[in-house]
Amino acid sequence: VPMGILSCVKYLMFIFNVLVFAGGTCLVGVGVWVAVDPAGFQDIVAAKVVLSAGAYLLLAVGIALALLGFLGCCGALRRSRALLLA
């Protein structure tokens, strides 16, 4: 396999993982926003229990995505199979 193709795949994986990391970070931000100031979202969601659970769900999914994106970025740059499989 030519070296140029491997380099291209490496950087495409890095860019994809940066996007996953950014998406996870955005979800964490929205989750914190909903958890701290739920007043603006009570018009959309009627039950306060659902709003609270949704905020924590956003936080959990966002943290997981940010962690996976970070590990993927490190794995793509270092060509570490273990980090990419994590």
Backbone as CSV, one residue per row, in Angstrom:
resi,resn,N_x,N_y,N_z,CA_x,CA_y,CA_z,C_x,C_y,C_z
1,VAL,0.861,-1.174,0.000,0.000,0.000,0.000,0.902,1.230,0.000
2,PRO,0.664,2.160,-0.927,1.500,3.370,-0.981,1.397,4.187,0.301
3,MET,2.491,4.825,0.638,2.567,5.590,1.884,1.617,6.785,1.881
4,GLY,1.367,7.378,0.710,0.475,8.537,0.634,-0.948,8.203,1.034
5,ILE,-1.401,6.990,0.680,-2.758,6.580,1.037,-2.875,6.391,2.545
6,LEU,-1.873,5.784,3.155,-1.895,5.591,4.614,-1.885,6.929,5.345
7,SER,-1.120,7.867,4.841,-1.071,9.191,5.457,-2.419,9.897,5.331
8,CYS,-3.054,9.748,4.168,-4.367,10.358,3.959,-5.403,9.750,4.908
9,VAL,-5.392,8.441,5.054,-6.327,7.761,5.953,-6.078,8.193,7.394
10,LYS,-4.830,8.336,7.753,-4.474,8.764,9.114,-5.072,10.135,9.427
11,TYR,-4.925,11.070,8.502,-5.439,12.419,8.750,-6.958,12.482,8.638
12,LEU,-7.562,11.649,7.789,-9.021,11.594,7.744,-9.586,11.047,9.047
13,MET,-8.928,10.028,9.605,-9.360,9.505,10.904,-9.195,10.560,11.987
14,PHE,-8.114,11.312,11.929,-7.890,12.370,12.910,-8.997,13.424,12.815
15,ILE,-9.327,13.855,11.586,-10.361,14.875,11.408,-11.714,14.359,11.891
16,PHE,-12.045,13.115,11.556,-13.306,12.538,12.012,-13.359,12.499,13.538
17,ASN,-12.271,12.105,14.173,-12.252,12.039,15.635,-12.288,13.422,16.266
18,VAL,-11.725,14.419,15.617,-11.844,15.791,16.118,-13.306,16.219,16.087
19,LEU,-14.024,15.851,15.015,-15.448,16.183,14.930,-16.254,15.469,16.018
20,VAL,-15.927,14.210,16.299,-16.599,13.478,17.377,-16.302,14.142,18.721
21,PHE,-15.048,14.539,18.928,-14.673,15.225,20.170,-15.428,16.545,20.313
22,ALA,-15.509,17.311,19.222,-16.217,18.600,19.261,-17.706,18.389,19.535
23,GLY,-18.295,17.377,18.919,-19.703,17.079,19.182,-19.946,16.687,20.632
24,GLY,-19.049,15.880,21.180,-19.168,15.496,22.588,-19.021,16.680,23.520
25,THR,-18.102,17.573,23.185,-17.910,18.775,23.995,-19.144,19.665,23.937
26,CYS,-19.751,19.781,22.764,-20.985,20.568,22.636,-22.114,19.952,23.452
27,LEU,-22.232,18.620,23.426,-23.260,17.961,24.230,-23.038,18.185,25.723
28,VAL,-21.792,18.158,26.150,-21.482,18.437,27.555,-21.900,19.866,27.898
29,GLY,-21.596,20.797,27.006,-21.975,22.192,27.246,-23.477,22.371,27.353
30,VAL,-24.227,21.747,26.455,-25.693,21.848,26.508,-26.224,21.147,27.758
31,GLY,-25.634,20.018,28.112,-26.068,19.315,29.321,-25.843,20.134,30.577
32,VAL,-24.704,20.801,30.656,-24.429,21.674,31.810,-25.401,22.847,31.816
33,TRP,-25.651,23.409,30.639,-26.576,24.536,30.534,-27.974,24.141,31.002
34,VAL,-28.457,22.994,30.573,-29.785,22.538,30.978,-29.811,22.211,32.468
35,ALA,-28.733,21.626,32.987,-28.700,21.270,34.415,-28.645,22.509,35.306
36,VAL,-27.924,23.540,34.865,-27.751,24.737,35.692,-28.941,25.685,35.571
37,ASP,-29.467,25.861,34.357,-30.550,26.820,34.124,-31.686,26.153,33.348
38,PRO,-32.497,25.338,34.026,-33.554,24.617,33.309,-34.768,25.480,32.959
39,ALA,-34.811,26.727,33.413,-36.002,27.568,33.210,-36.303,27.779,31.732
40,GLY,-35.286,27.963,30.916,-35.505,28.203,29.498,-36.008,26.990,28.749
41,PHE,-35.816,25.809,29.294,-36.199,24.573,28.619,-37.499,23.987,29.151
42,GLN,-38.083,24.602,30.180,-39.310,24.053,30.754,-40.509,24.244,29.836
43,ASP,-40.425,25.175,28.893,-41.504,25.331,27.920,-41.530,24.153,26.952
44,ILE,-40.346,23.607,26.648,-40.245,22.498,25.695,-40.610,21.178,26.360
45,VAL,-40.110,20.964,27.577,-40.342,19.711,28.300,-41.232,20.015,29.495
46,ALA,-42.366,19.340,29.564,-43.344,19.647,30.606,-42.912,19.145,31.981
47,ALA,-42.364,17.946,32.043,-42.030,17.346,33.336,-40.610,17.710,33.749
48,LYS,-40.465,18.166,34.976,-39.140,18.554,35.472,-38.226,17.333,35.624
49,VAL,-38.805,16.171,35.933,-38.017,14.950,36.085,-37.385,14.563,34.751
50,VAL,-38.155,14.688,33.672,-37.640,14.368,32.342,-36.529,15.336,31.954
51,LEU,-36.703,16.601,32.295,-35.683,17.604,31.989,-34.388,17.327,32.740
52,SER,-34.499,16.977,34.001,-33.312,16.661,34.793,-32.615,15.410,34.268
53,ALA,-33.392,14.375,33.955,-32.808,13.140,33.425,-32.175,13.393,32.064
54,GLY,-32.812,14.218,31.248,-32.258,14.558,29.940,-30.944,15.299,30.047
55,ALA,-30.836,16.187,31.029,-29.590,16.924,31.228,-28.454,15.979,31.596
56,TYR,-28.727,15.054,32.489,-27.684,14.105,32.891,-27.354,13.119,31.782
57,LEU,-28.344,12.771,30.970,-28.098,11.904,29.824,-27.205,12.622,28.802
58,LEU,-27.496,13.896,28.550,-26.636,14.683,27.657,-25.208,14.750,28.187
59,LEU,-25.065,14.961,29.478,-23.726,15.006,30.079,-23.004,13.673,29.907
60,ALA,-23.671,12.578,30.177,-23.031,11.264,30.089,-22.631,10.932,28.656
61,VAL,-23.533,11.157,27.707,-23.227,10.866,26.308,-22.137,11.803,25.800
62,GLY,-22.201,13.062,26.188,-21.183,14.025,25.764,-19.802,13.690,26.292
63,ILE,-19.720,13.301,27.542,-18.429,12.924,28.122,-17.881,11.682,27.432
64,ALA,-18.761,10.705,27.175,-18.317,9.482,26.498,-17.814,9.789,25.083
65,LEU,-18.546,10.617,24.348,-18.117,10.967,22.990,-16.819,11.767,22.994
66,ALA,-16.701,12.709,23.917,-15.474,13.505,23.985,-14.272,12.618,24.314
67,LEU,-14.457,11.678,25.226,-13.373,10.768,25.580,-12.997,9.875,24.404
68,LEU,-14.005,9.327,23.718,-13.727,8.484,22.560,-13.061,9.278,21.439
69,GLY,-13.516,10.497,21.224,-12.899,11.335,20.199,-11.454,11.665,20.531
70,PHE,-11.180,11.954,21.797,-9.813,12.262,22.213,-8.904,11.049,22.039
71,LEU,-9.379,9.875,22.488,-8.578,8.662,22.326,-8.365,8.336,20.847
72,GLY,-9.390,8.584,20.032,-9.267,8.349,18.602,-8.256,9.280,17.954
73,CYS,-8.247,10.542,18.369,-7.259,11.496,17.843,-5.839,11.059,18.201
74,CYS,-5.659,10.689,19.453,-4.333,10.229,19.877,-3.949,8.951,19.138
75,GLY,-4.896,8.044,18.972,-4.618,6.793,18.274,-4.300,7.003,16.809
76,ALA,-4.987,7.945,16.168,-4.729,8.209,14.750,-3.358,8.834,14.551
77,LEU,-2.998,9.763,15.417,-1.697,10.425,15.262,-0.536,9.500,15.598
78,ARG,-0.723,8.655,16.605,0.363,7.759,17.023,0.326,6.423,16.310
79,ARG,-0.725,6.211,15.515,-0.957,4.923,14.849,-1.007,3.779,15.860
80,SER,-1.701,4.051,16.948,-1.830,3.073,18.021,-3.145,2.303,17.848
81,ARG,-3.034,1.029,17.583,-4.220,0.203,17.376,-5.035,0.096,18.670
82,ALA,-4.361,0.027,19.815,-5.076,-0.107,21.081,-5.959,1.122,21.352
83,LEU,-5.429,2.307,21.095,-6.226,3.522,21.306,-7.387,3.601,20.333
84,LEU,-7.170,3.183,19.109,-8.242,3.226,18.120,-9.328,2.208,18.430
85,LEU,-8.955,1.061,18.971,-9.947,0.054,19.327,-10.708,0.425,20.590
86,ALA,-10.109,1.238,21.440,-10.788,1.665,22.665,-11.957,2.545,22.288
